[in-house]
Amino acid sequence: MQLINKDRTIVKSRFEMPELFLNTRGVIFISKMVFHLCT
């Protein structure tokens, strides 16, 4: 039960802070695109 509750808490915290999670992925994606274009 504790493991399931822990997983739900992690998922909930991710949904509560979607901007930070999406911005982090977006920055990495943009960085890769820029690096690919510059190379």
PQR file with spaces between the fields and no chain letter, atoms N, CA, C, O and H, PARSE charges and radii, in Angstrom:
ATOM       1  N    MET     1       0.837   -1.210    0.000 -0.4000 1.5000
ATOM       2  CA   MET     1       0.000    0.000    0.000 -0.0000 2.0000
ATOM       3  C    MET     1       0.868    1.255    0.000  0.5500 1.7000
ATOM       4  O    MET     1       0.562    2.229   -0.689 -0.5500 1.4000
ATOM       5  N    GLN     2       1.945    1.229    0.770 -0.4000 1.5000
ATOM       6  CA   GLN     2       2.802    2.419    0.852 -0.0000 2.0000
ATOM       7  C    GLN     2       3.409    2.757   -0.505  0.5500 1.7000
ATOM       8  O    GLN     2       3.507    3.928   -0.869 -0.5500 1.4000
ATOM       9  H    GLN     2       2.194    0.439    1.329  0.4000 1.0000
ATOM      10  N    LEU     3       3.818    1.725   -1.257 -0.4000 1.5000
ATOM      11  CA   LEU     3       4.433    1.939   -2.561 -0.0000 2.0000
ATOM      12  C    LEU     3       3.444    2.587   -3.527  0.5500 1.7000
ATOM      13  O    LEU     3       3.791    3.511   -4.262 -0.5500 1.4000
ATOM      14  H    LEU     3       3.738    0.774   -0.961  0.4000 1.0000
ATOM      15  N    ILE     4       2.200    2.088   -3.515 -0.4000 1.5000
ATOM      16  CA   ILE     4       1.164    2.645   -4.392 -0.0000 2.0000
ATOM      17  C    ILE     4       0.903    4.107   -4.024  0.5500 1.7000
ATOM      18  O    ILE     4       0.820    4.964   -4.904 -0.5500 1.4000
ATOM      19  H    ILE     4       1.918    1.337   -2.918  0.4000 1.0000
ATOM      20  N    ASN     5       0.775    4.392   -2.725 -0.4000 1.5000
ATOM      21  CA   ASN     5       0.526    5.760   -2.279 -0.0000 2.0000
ATOM      22  C    ASN     5       1.682    6.675   -2.674  0.5500 1.7000
ATOM      23  O    ASN     5       1.471    7.829   -3.046 -0.5500 1.4000
ATOM      24  H    ASN     5       0.843    3.695   -2.010  0.4000 1.0000
ATOM      25  N    LYS     6       2.902    6.153   -2.590 -0.4000 1.5000
ATOM      26  CA   LYS     6       4.079    6.946   -2.945 -0.0000 2.0000
ATOM      27  C    LYS     6       4.043    7.290   -4.439  0.5500 1.7000
ATOM      28  O    LYS     6       4.321    8.428   -4.818 -0.5500 1.4000
ATOM      29  H    LYS     6       3.073    5.215   -2.287  0.4000 1.0000
ATOM      30  N    ASP     7       3.700    6.312   -5.287 -0.4000 1.5000
ATOM      31  CA   ASP     7       3.620    6.546   -6.723 -0.0000 2.0000
ATOM      32  C    ASP     7       2.543    7.578   -7.042  0.5500 1.7000
ATOM      33  O    ASP     7       2.749    8.456   -7.879 -0.5500 1.4000
ATOM      34  H    ASP     7       3.474    5.388   -4.980  0.4000 1.0000
ATOM      35  N    ARG     8       1.412    7.474   -6.384 -0.4000 1.5000
ATOM      36  CA   ARG     8       0.327    8.435   -6.621 -0.0000 2.0000
ATOM      37  C    ARG     8       0.742    9.834   -6.215  0.5500 1.7000
ATOM      38  O    ARG     8       0.371   10.807   -6.872 -0.5500 1.4000
ATOM      39  H    ARG     8       1.244    6.761   -5.704  0.4000 1.0000
ATOM      40  N    THR     9       1.510    9.949   -5.137 -0.4000 1.5000
ATOM      41  CA   THR     9       1.976   11.254   -4.688 -0.0000 2.0000
ATOM      42  C    THR     9       2.920   11.865   -5.717  0.5500 1.7000
ATOM      43  O    THR     9       2.854   13.064   -5.987 -0.5500 1.4000
ATOM      44  H    THR     9       1.811    9.159   -4.603  0.4000 1.0000
ATOM      45  N    ILE    10       3.798   11.047   -6.290 -0.4000 1.5000
ATOM      46  CA   ILE    10       4.741   11.537   -7.303 -0.0000 2.0000
ATOM      47  C    ILE    10       3.980   12.012   -8.534  0.5500 1.7000
ATOM      48  O    ILE    10       4.281   13.073   -9.080 -0.5500 1.4000
ATOM      49  H    ILE    10       3.852   10.073   -6.070  0.4000 1.0000
ATOM      50  N    VAL    11       2.987   11.226   -8.974 -0.4000 1.5000
ATOM      51  CA   VAL    11       2.189   11.598  -10.141 -0.0000 2.0000
ATOM      52  C    VAL    11       1.414   12.880   -9.861  0.5500 1.7000
ATOM      53  O    VAL    11       1.342   13.769  -10.710 -0.5500 1.4000
ATOM      54  H    VAL    11       2.743   10.364   -8.530  0.4000 1.0000
ATOM      55  N    LYS    12       0.830   12.971   -8.653 -0.4000 1.5000
ATOM      56  CA   LYS    12       0.045   14.143   -8.290 -0.0000 2.0000
ATOM      57  C    LYS    12       0.925   15.392   -8.278  0.5500 1.7000
ATOM      58  O    LYS    12       0.517   16.445   -8.769 -0.5500 1.4000
ATOM      59  H    LYS    12       0.889   12.249   -7.964  0.4000 1.0000
ATOM      60  N    SER    13       2.134   15.276   -7.717 -0.4000 1.5000
ATOM      61  CA   SER    13       3.033   16.421   -7.639 -0.0000 2.0000
ATOM      62  C    SER    13       3.448   16.862   -9.047  0.5500 1.7000
ATOM      63  O    SER    13       3.639   18.053   -9.293 -0.5500 1.4000
ATOM      64  H    SER    13       2.465   14.421   -7.318  0.4000 1.0000
ATOM      65  N    ARG    14       3.586   15.911   -9.961 -0.4000 1.5000
ATOM      66  CA   ARG    14       3.939   16.256  -11.344 -0.0000 2.0000
ATOM      67  C    ARG    14       2.795   17.005  -12.006  0.5500 1.7000
ATOM      68  O    ARG    14       3.029   17.965  -12.740 -0.5500 1.4000
ATOM      69  H    ARG    14       3.430   14.943   -9.761  0.4000 1.0000
ATOM      70  N    PHE    15       1.568   16.582  -11.758 -0.4000 1.5000
ATOM      71  CA   PHE    15       0.413   17.251  -12.347 -0.0000 2.0000
ATOM      72  C    PHE    15       0.181   18.617  -11.710  0.5500 1.7000
ATOM      73  O    PHE    15      -0.365   19.516  -12.349 -0.5500 1.4000
ATOM      74  H    PHE    15       1.379   15.802  -11.162  0.4000 1.0000
ATOM      75  N    GLU    16       0.591   18.776  -10.463 -0.4000 1.5000
ATOM      76  CA   GLU    16       0.428   20.068   -9.795 -0.0000 2.0000
ATOM      77  C    GLU    16       1.448   21.084  -10.309  0.5500 1.7000
ATOM      78  O    GLU    16       1.195   22.289  -10.275 -0.5500 1.4000
ATOM      79  H    GLU    16       1.035   18.045   -9.944  0.4000 1.0000
ATOM      80  N    MET    17       2.605   20.600  -10.786 -0.4000 1.5000
ATOM      81  CA   MET    17       3.626   21.500  -11.326 -0.0000 2.0000
ATOM      82  C    MET    17       3.929   21.132  -12.775  0.5500 1.7000
ATOM      83  O    MET    17       5.061   20.761  -13.084 -0.5500 1.4000
ATOM      84  H    MET    17       2.810   19.622  -10.813  0.4000 1.0000
ATOM      85  N    PRO    18       2.947   21.225  -13.673 -0.5600 1.5000
ATOM      86  CA   PRO    18       3.186   20.831  -15.067  0.2800 2.0000
ATOM      87  C    PRO    18       4.072   21.822  -15.807  0.5500 1.7000
ATOM      88  O    PRO    18       4.800   21.441  -16.723 -0.5500 1.4000
ATOM      89  N    GLU    19       4.015   23.091  -15.417 -0.4000 1.5000
ATOM      90  CA   GLU    19       4.795   24.118  -16.107 -0.0000 2.0000
ATOM      91  C    GLU    19       6.288   23.844  -15.966  0.5500 1.7000
ATOM      92  O    GLU    19       7.033   23.924  -16.943 -0.5500 1.4000
ATOM      93  H    GLU    19       3.423   23.401  -14.673  0.4000 1.0000
ATOM      94  N    LEU    20       6.722   23.520  -14.753 -0.4000 1.5000
ATOM      95  CA   LEU    20       8.140   23.249  -14.515 -0.0000 2.0000
ATOM      96  C    LEU    20       8.582   22.019  -15.304  0.5500 1.7000
ATOM      97  O    LEU    20       9.647   22.022  -15.921 -0.5500 1.4000
ATOM      98  H    LEU    20       6.117   23.455  -13.959  0.4000 1.0000
ATOM      99  N    PHE    21       7.759   20.968  -15.285 -0.4000 1.5000
ATOM     100  CA   PHE    21       8.091   19.726  -15.977 -0.0000 2.0000
ATOM     101  C    PHE    21       8.142   19.945  -17.492  0.5500 1.7000
ATOM     102  O    PHE    21       9.068   19.482  -18.159 -0.5500 1.4000
ATOM     103  H    PHE    21       6.893   20.966  -14.784  0.4000 1.0000
ATOM     104  N    LEU    22       7.137   20.658  -18.035 -0.4000 1.5000
ATOM     105  CA   LEU    22       7.101   20.912  -19.478 -0.0000 2.0000
ATOM     106  C    LEU    22       8.214   21.860  -19.897  0.5500 1.7000
ATOM     107  O    LEU    22       8.829   21.663  -20.946 -0.5500 1.4000
ATOM     108  H    LEU    22       6.386   21.034  -17.493  0.4000 1.0000
ATOM     109  N    ASN    23       8.485   22.890  -19.090 -0.4000 1.5000
ATOM     110  CA   ASN    23       9.554   23.829  -19.421 -0.0000 2.0000
ATOM     111  C    ASN    23      10.904   23.131  -19.454  0.5500 1.7000
ATOM     112  O    ASN    23      11.732   23.422  -20.317 -0.5500 1.4000
ATOM     113  H    ASN    23       7.986   23.050  -18.238  0.4000 1.0000
ATOM     114  N    THR    24      11.134   22.212  -18.520 -0.4000 1.5000
ATOM     115  CA   THR    24      12.402   21.490  -18.489 -0.0000 2.0000
ATOM     116  C    THR    24      12.564   20.662  -19.761  0.5500 1.7000
ATOM     117  O    THR    24      13.635   20.663  -20.366 -0.5500 1.4000
ATOM     118  H    THR    24      10.461   21.976  -17.819  0.4000 1.0000
ATOM     119  N    ARG    25      11.517   19.963  -20.166 -0.4000 1.5000
ATOM     120  CA   ARG    25      11.574   19.155  -21.388 -0.0000 2.0000
ATOM     121  C    ARG    25      11.689   20.062  -22.605  0.5500 1.7000
ATOM     122  O    ARG    25      12.411   19.748  -23.551 -0.5500 1.4000
ATOM     123  H    ARG    25      10.647   19.963  -19.674  0.4000 1.0000
ATOM     124  N    GLY    26      10.988   21.173  -22.583 -0.4000 1.5000
ATOM     125  CA   GLY    26      11.015   22.115  -23.705 -0.0000 2.0000
ATOM     126  C    GLY    26      12.398   22.709  -23.896  0.5500 1.7000
ATOM     127  O    GLY    26      12.875   22.832  -25.024 -0.5500 1.4000
ATOM     128  H    GLY    26      10.402   21.428  -21.814  0.4000 1.0000
ATOM     129  N    VAL    27      13.047   23.080  -22.795 -0.4000 1.5000
ATOM     130  CA   VAL    27      14.388   23.662  -22.865 -0.0000 2.0000
ATOM     131  C    VAL    27      15.374   22.639  -23.424  0.5500 1.7000
ATOM     132  O    VAL    27      16.220   22.980  -24.250 -0.5500 1.4000
ATOM     133  H    VAL    27      12.660   22.980  -21.878  0.4000 1.0000
ATOM     134  N    ILE    28      15.268   21.392  -22.978 -0.4000 1.5000
ATOM     135  CA   ILE    28      16.153   20.334  -23.480 -0.0000 2.0000
ATOM     136  C    ILE    28      15.905   20.117  -24.970  0.5500 1.7000
ATOM     137  O    ILE    28      16.853   19.967  -25.740 -0.5500 1.4000
ATOM     138  H    ILE    28      14.580   21.115  -22.307  0.4000 1.0000
ATOM     139  N    PHE    29      14.631   20.099  -25.381 -0.4000 1.5000
ATOM     140  CA   PHE    29      14.283   19.889  -26.788 -0.0000 2.0000
ATOM     141  C    PHE    29      14.822   21.021  -27.655  0.5500 1.7000
ATOM     142  O    PHE    29      15.408   20.772  -28.709 -0.5500 1.4000
ATOM     143  H    PHE    29      13.861   20.221  -24.755  0.4000 1.0000
ATOM     144  N    ILE    30      14.625   22.266  -27.217 -0.4000 1.5000
ATOM     145  CA   ILE    30      15.102   23.435  -27.966 -0.0000 2.0000
ATOM     146  C    ILE    30      16.629   23.409  -28.046  0.5500 1.7000
ATOM     147  O    ILE    30      17.207   23.697  -29.094 -0.5500 1.4000
ATOM     148  H    ILE    30      14.149   22.469  -26.361  0.4000 1.0000
ATOM     149  N    SER    31      17.274   23.062  -26.929 -0.4000 1.5000
ATOM     150  CA   SER    31      18.739   22.998  -26.904 -0.0000 2.0000
ATOM     151  C    SER    31      19.253   21.977  -27.919  0.5500 1.7000
ATOM     152  O    SER    31      20.230   22.236  -28.622 -0.5500 1.4000
ATOM     153  H    SER    31      16.804   22.828  -26.078  0.4000 1.0000
ATOM     154  N    LYS    32      18.598   20.818  -27.996 -0.4000 1.5000
ATOM     155  CA   LYS    32      19.011   19.794  -28.953 -0.0000 2.0000
ATOM     156  C    LYS    32      18.792   20.268  -30.387  0.5500 1.7000
ATOM     157  O    LYS    32      19.633   20.027  -31.253 -0.5500 1.4000
ATOM     158  H    LYS    32      17.804   20.607  -27.425  0.4000 1.0000
ATOM     159  N    MET    33      17.667   20.942  -30.645 -0.4000 1.5000
ATOM     160  CA   MET    33      17.384   21.442  -31.988 -0.0000 2.0000
ATOM     161  C    MET    33      18.414   22.488  -32.408  0.5500 1.7000
ATOM     162  O    MET    33      18.917   22.457  -33.531 -0.5500 1.4000
ATOM     163  H    MET    33      16.984   21.138  -29.941  0.4000 1.0000
ATOM     164  N    VAL    34      18.722   23.409  -31.505 -0.4000 1.5000
ATOM     165  CA   VAL    34      19.695   24.461  -31.811 -0.0000 2.0000
ATOM     166  C    VAL    34      21.072   23.848  -32.059  0.5500 1.7000
ATOM     167  O    VAL    34      21.774   24.229  -32.996 -0.5500 1.4000
ATOM     168  H    VAL    34      18.314   23.434  -30.592  0.4000 1.0000
ATOM     169  N    PHE    35      21.446   22.900  -31.213 -0.4000 1.5000
ATOM     170  CA   PHE    35      22.742   22.228  -31.366 -0.0000 2.0000
ATOM     171  C    PHE    35      22.804   21.492  -32.702  0.5500 1.7000
ATOM     172  O    PHE    35      23.835   21.509  -33.374 -0.5500 1.4000
ATOM     173  H    PHE    35      20.877   22.591  -30.451  0.4000 1.0000
ATOM     174  N    HIS    36      21.699   20.846  -33.090 -0.4000 1.5000
ATOM     175  CA   HIS    36      21.644   20.098  -34.345 -0.0000 2.0000
ATOM     176  C    HIS    36      21.755   21.055  -35.535  0.5500 1.7000
ATOM     177  O    HIS    36      22.433   20.750  -36.516 -0.5500 1.4000
ATOM     178  H    HIS    36      20.861   20.833  -32.544  0.4000 1.0000
ATOM     179  N    LEU    37      21.093   22.205  -35.450 -0.4000 1.5000
ATOM     180  CA   LEU    37      21.131   23.180  -36.545 -0.0000 2.0000
ATOM     181  C    LEU    37      22.511   23.820  -36.658  0.5500 1.7000
ATOM     182  O    LEU    37      22.988   24.075  -37.764 -0.5500 1.4000
ATOM     183  H    LEU    37      20.542   22.453  -34.653  0.4000 1.0000
ATOM     184  N    CYS    38      23.151   24.079  -35.528 -0.4000 1.5000
ATOM     185  CA   CYS    38      24.458   24.749  -35.528 -0.0000 2.0000
ATOM     186  C    CYS    38      25.574   23.801  -35.950  0.5500 1.7000
ATOM     187  O    CYS    38      26.590   24.247  -36.484 -0.5500 1.4000
ATOM     188  H    CYS    38      22.764   23.871  -34.630  0.4000 1.0000
ATOM     189  N    THR    39      25.403   22.516  -35.721 -0.4000 1.5000
ATOM     190  CA   THR    39      26.468   21.564  -36.040 -0.0000 2.0000
ATOM     191  C    THR    39      26.553   21.328  -37.548  0.5500 1.7000
ATOM     192  O    THR    39      27.394   20.554  -38.005 -0.5500 1.4000
ATOM     193  H    THR    39      24.578   22.155  -35.287  0.4000 1.0000
